[in-house]
Amino acid sequence: MRGRRLLLTDSKTGPRTVWLAEAAASVLHALPRREKQRYVFWNPATQRPITDIGNLWSKLRDEASLPGVRIHDLRHSFASHAAAHSETLPMIGKLLGHADVRTTTRYAHLDDGHVIEAAQRIGD
């Protein structure tokens, strides 16, 4: 991690940068680090990096009373919040790492309230 960027060397689509809000960067910076180790998440019991968070995610979502929520759902929520805050589709796509803005349109969903507010602002 450099500054407020998380540099992924092996994402689904290859190397990419994840841009972080200040709160997310603070959490990651506060995590304990192993000397000369590039991995952020480390299993002290096995002395190996954590490469699969499936079991951890199941535990976290159960503790948060969010049964059935998938990690991928967080990307959709992120995109929808960005759209609700008037971010453009190209900007949301860049934040999500999409090469094609058409992919982003499947992620960014506005609820009726935001659409009604926009219609009213434009109408006014």
C-alpha positions as CSV (number, residue, x, y, z in Angstrom):
1,M,0.0,0.0,0.0
2,R,1.3,3.4,-0.9
3,G,-0.4,6.5,0.5
4,R,-4.1,5.9,-0.1
5,R,-3.7,3.4,-2.9
6,L,-3.7,-0.3,-2.5
7,L,-1.6,-1.9,-5.3
8,L,-3.0,-5.3,-6.2
9,T,-0.5,-7.5,-8.1
10,D,-3.0,-10.3,-8.9
11,S,-6.6,-9.2,-9.2
12,K,-9.3,-11.0,-11.3
13,T,-8.3,-8.7,-14.3
14,G,-4.6,-8.5,-13.5
15,P,-2.6,-5.8,-11.6
16,R,-4.6,-2.8,-10.6
17,T,-4.9,0.1,-8.1
18,V,-7.6,0.4,-5.5
19,W,-8.2,4.0,-4.4
20,L,-9.0,4.2,-0.7
21,A,-10.9,6.7,1.4
22,E,-9.0,8.1,4.4
23,A,-10.8,5.8,6.9
24,A,-10.0,2.6,4.9
25,A,-6.3,3.7,4.5
26,S,-6.2,4.3,8.3
27,V,-7.5,0.9,9.1
28,L,-4.9,-0.8,6.8
29,H,-2.1,1.4,8.1
30,A,-2.9,0.4,11.6
31,L,-2.7,-3.3,11.0
32,P,0.5,-5.0,12.4
33,R,3.1,-5.8,9.7
34,R,5.6,-8.5,9.5
35,E,9.1,-7.4,8.7
36,K,10.0,-7.7,5.0
37,Q,6.5,-9.1,4.2
38,R,4.4,-7.7,1.3
39,Y,1.2,-9.3,2.4
40,V,-1.2,-7.3,4.5
41,F,-3.2,-10.2,5.9
42,W,-1.2,-12.9,7.6
43,N,-2.2,-16.0,9.6
44,P,0.0,-16.2,12.7
45,A,-1.0,-19.9,13.3
46,T,0.2,-21.1,9.9
47,Q,2.8,-18.4,9.3
48,R,1.4,-17.9,5.8
49,P,-0.5,-15.2,4.1
50,I,-4.2,-15.3,4.0
51,T,-5.3,-15.9,0.4
52,D,-8.9,-17.0,0.9
53,I,-11.3,-15.0,3.2
54,G,-14.4,-17.1,2.6
55,N,-14.6,-18.5,6.1
56,L,-13.8,-15.2,7.7
57,W,-16.4,-13.4,5.6
58,S,-19.1,-16.0,6.6
59,K,-18.3,-15.3,10.2
60,L,-18.3,-11.5,9.8
61,R,-21.6,-11.4,8.0
62,D,-23.2,-13.7,10.6
63,E,-22.0,-11.5,13.4
64,A,-23.3,-8.5,11.6
65,S,-26.7,-10.2,11.0
66,L,-26.3,-9.9,7.2
67,P,-27.1,-13.5,6.1
68,G,-26.5,-14.1,2.4
69,V,-24.6,-10.9,1.7
70,R,-21.7,-11.6,-0.6
71,I,-18.4,-9.7,-0.7
72,H,-19.3,-8.8,-4.3
73,D,-22.5,-7.1,-3.0
74,L,-20.3,-4.5,-1.4
75,R,-19.0,-3.4,-4.8
76,H,-22.6,-2.9,-5.9
77,S,-23.4,-0.9,-2.7
78,F,-20.2,1.2,-3.2
79,A,-21.2,2.0,-6.8
80,S,-24.7,2.8,-5.9
81,H,-23.6,5.2,-3.1
82,A,-21.2,6.8,-5.5
83,A,-24.0,7.3,-8.0
84,A,-26.3,8.7,-5.3
85,H,-23.5,11.2,-4.5
86,S,-23.5,12.4,-8.1
87,E,-20.3,10.7,-9.2
88,T,-20.1,10.0,-12.9
89,L,-20.2,6.6,-14.4
90,P,-16.6,6.9,-15.7
91,M,-15.4,7.9,-12.3
92,I,-17.3,5.0,-10.6
93,G,-15.9,2.6,-13.2
94,K,-12.3,3.8,-12.5
95,L,-12.9,3.3,-8.8
96,L,-14.2,-0.2,-9.4
97,G,-11.5,-1.0,-11.9
98,H,-13.8,-1.4,-14.9
99,A,-12.4,-0.9,-18.4
100,D,-15.8,-0.4,-19.9
101,V,-18.4,2.0,-18.6
102,R,-21.2,-0.4,-19.7
103,T,-20.0,-2.8,-16.9
104,T,-20.3,0.0,-14.4
105,T,-24.0,0.6,-15.4
106,R,-24.8,-2.8,-14.0
107,Y,-23.3,-1.9,-10.7
108,A,-24.6,1.6,-10.0
109,H,-28.3,1.5,-9.0
110,L,-30.2,4.5,-7.8
111,D,-33.3,4.1,-5.6
112,D,-36.5,5.9,-6.6
113,G,-35.9,8.6,-4.0
114,H,-32.7,9.8,-5.7
115,V,-34.3,9.8,-9.1
116,I,-37.3,11.8,-7.9
117,E,-35.0,14.3,-6.2
118,A,-33.1,14.7,-9.5
119,A,-36.3,15.2,-11.5
120,Q,-37.4,17.8,-9.0
121,R,-34.0,19.7,-9.1
122,I,-34.1,19.7,-12.9
123,G,-37.8,20.6,-13.0
124,D,-37.1,23.5,-10.6
